[in-house]
Structure formats: structure tokens, C-alpha cells
Amino acid sequence: MPQILTFGEVLYRLQSLSESIFEGGNNRLKVFPGGSEANVSVGLAQMGDQVQFCSAFPDNTLANELKDSIQNLGVDCSKAIRFGDRIGSYILLSANGLSSGEVVYDRKYSSFSQLKPENIDFDLLFQDVDWFHWSALTPALSQDMADLMKQVLKEADQRGITISVDLNYRSKLWKYGKEPLEIMPKLAAYCDVIMGNIWAAQNMLDSPVEIGLNRQTTKEIYFNSSQISAKHIFETFPKAKHIANTFRFMDHSKHNLFYGTYHSRNEDSISETFETEAVVDRIGSGDAFMAGLIHALRKGFSAQEIINFATGAGYQKLFVEGDFGNGKAN
């Protein structure tokens, strides 16, 4: 049976249990498995989809436990590449990531970041795959990773596989002398489905965004801005068929206001607005949205059903601790 394949760096997340890792001498941390593409794969599996996740795992106990934790949630990790010496990580310096949310990455020299095309058997990678998902986090790591991602996308495209991308923008990762606009348009050209937000699309694909948009901007104005952004992407990238954007605003650590938009070449839809004052963990909500979007598209939902389902999945992740969601959309 044709399956979804996600490809990207697996990470582990270290999270302080207090406002400072070193506060009071407690030095206590929680540890979670994560990584954007892994998060998406787990979300899809929990929605009942057949999904595979491929990353590079060194041969050690930590890597084995990470892989097992993903497989135990219904994801096929049999295409994992045994390579390198270490798993990348990121550290949340604030309690639960809900205050300042300061993130420190430790990904240099990780197994995944050292992958080369010759380490990948592309026929095996794409065996029984009809949908391939990746994120902009991979080419943000280095020129070598950007080059690798181009080769992977070329191989997927040649096999007629549907390709989706999340325009995850992390300014702390783009540190190798290239701007996203120098890298991402060439990669996005391979994609059928593009998800992100209007500001990420501006940074990576040069789509227009009005000056002065903020938390007080109305939903109607944001919907119009999303349509303008989507129109530019459709005109610039002929392969693109589906575009979705999230709009997420927080007034304080426990608050989140969340809605989304979906655009095809002949339809524009906007979801209802979800709002809560009881956020548990906002990390991974965009990945849960992405999983919901892929699931809905594969199921042939209507435009309104697509954006309602994806947004509902992203919202529900806010109440689940850790990077992984629970696959629920209502």
C-alpha cells in the first residue's frame, strides 16, 4: 500500500522544570523525542495513516530509544539510516516553554546534519511511497543539507510522488552565510503542497505581506493577506496545488488564538477561530496542523473541511505535553 514518508532530523528536547535550568540547584529536566518531521509522522499515524519516518540514527542506546518511541506510536522507522555519532537536541530554557520560550539548539555535527547523497539508497527510500514530506529546517542547517535536500526532492519528483513542505523559519538556524531566499525557491519548486504562515512565505518565497499587520489586525484582513500571498506562490511555482497558512497569537504564556487558511487554485477557505487560556505545550502545534492538512488532502475533504480539520489538529496539540500531538482534531 502506498504510504507517506517524512524525512528530517530527529531530535531530543530538554526542558527545564523551573524558570531556569540552574534555579535553586535542582538541575531538573524533562526529555522528549521530537523534530518537526517526526512530529508530523506521529500525528499522521495517530490519525490512522500509513506513514514512514526516515532520519539518521547513530548506533547507541539513546538513538535506539528515540526510534523505538516513534515506532511505538505507529510510525514505520525501518528506513532509518545508521550513520554518524550523535543525535541533535534543543533546550528550552523556560519552564514548559511557555514564558520567554528561549530555545538553544545543539545540532552541529549531528548524524543527520552529516548525511551525504551517497549515504542514501533512493530506490529503497521511496519504495512504496506516494507522498513525501519535508521542512525548511533541513536546508537551514548548511549548504550541504540544502544540496542534499535538492537531490532528495529531485528523486521524489522523478518518481511522481506528491511533495509537501512546511516553511518552518528559524532565524537561529540560518547561520551559514545564505539567506532563505537564496535557497528555498529552488526547493519549493518541487512541491505540490506548501504550508507555513504569510511571514515565513515572505522570508522564503518572496511573497508580499502588508506592512503593519499585528495582533489587532482583523481576521478578514489576514484572510485577504493570505490570499494575496497564495496568489503570488501559485503564479511563481507552477507545481503548487495547495497552500495553507496558520495564524497563531499569544497574549501570555497560557493563551493562544489560532485559525488557519487554505487555498487551491480556485478556492479560498478560512477556519473558525480557536482560543484558549489553558495552553499546556505550544511546541509542535504547527506540525500537528501539517499532519491534519496532509490527512485531509489524502482523504479528499472539501476545502472547508481541509482547513477545519488541520486547524483543529493544531489547536488540540496545545493541550498535549511534549513535541508529539495525539492525532485529534476536535
Residue, then its C-alpha position, 0 to 999 in steps of 0.5 A: m500500500p502506498q504510504i507517506l514518508t517524512f524525512g528530517e532530523v530527529l531530535y531530543r528536547l530538554q526542558s527545564l522544570s523551573e524558570s531556569i535550568f540552574e534555579g535553586g540547584n535542582n538541575r531538573l529536566k524533562v526529555f522528549p523525542g521530537g523534530s518537526e518531521a517526526n512530529v508530523s509522522v506521529g500525528l499522521a499515524q495517530m490519525g490512522d495513516q500509513v506513514q514512514f519516518c526516515s532520519a539518521f540514527p547513530d548506533n547507541t542506546l539513546a538513538n535506539e530509544l528515540k526510534d523505538s518511541i516513534q515506532n511505538l506510536g505507529v510510525d514505520c522507522s525501518k528506513a532509518i539510516r545508521f550513520g554518524d555519532r550523535i543525535g541533535s537536541y534543543i533546550l528550552l530554557s523556560a519552564n514548559g516553554l511557555s514564558s520567554g520560550e528561549v530555545v538553544y539548539d545543539r545540532k552541529y555535527s549531528s548524524f543527520s546534519q552529516l548525511k551525504p547523497e551517497n549515504i542514501d539508497f533512493d530506490l529503497l527510500f521511496q519504495d512504496v511511497d506516494w507522498f513525501h514530506w519535508s521542512a525548511l529546517t533541513p536546508a537551514l542547517s548548511q549548504d550541504m543539507a540544502d544540496l542534499m535536500k535538492q537531490v532528495l526532492k529531485e528523486a521524489d519528483q522523478r518518481g511522481i510522488t506528491i511533495s509537501v513542505d512546511l516553511n518552518y523559519r528559524s532565524k537561529l538556524w540560518k547561520y551559514g552565510k545564505e539567506p532563505l531566499e537564496i535557497m528555498p525557491k529552488l526547493a519549493a519548486y518541487c512541491d505540490v503542497i506548501m504550508g507555513n504562515i504569510w511571514a515565513a512565505q515572505n522570508m522564503l518565497d518572496s511573497p508580499v505581506e502588508i506592512g503593519l499587520n499585528r495582533q489587532t489586525t482583523k481576521e478578514i484582513y489576514f484572510n485577504s493577506s493570505q490570499i494575496s500571498a497564495k496568489h503570488i506562490f501559485e503564479t511563481f511555482p507552477k507545481a503548487k496545488h495547495i497552500a495553507n497558512t496558520f495564524r497563531f497569537m499569544d497574549h501570555s504564556k497560557h493563551n493562544l488564538f489560532y485559525g488557519t487558511y487554505h487555498s487551491r487554485n480556485e478556492d479560498s477557505i478560512s477556519e473558525t477561530f480557536e482560543t484558549e487560556a489553558v495552553v499546556d505545550r505550544i511546541g509542535s502545534g504547527d506540525a500537528f496542523m501539517a499532519g491534519l492538512i496532509h490527512a485531509l488532502r489524502k482523504g479528499f475533504s472539501a476545502q472547508e473541511i481541509i482547513n477545519f480539520a488541520t486547524g483543529a489538529g493544531y489547536q488540540k496539540l496545545f493541550v498535549e505535553g511534549d513535541f508529539g500531538n495525539g492525532k485529534a482534531n476536535 
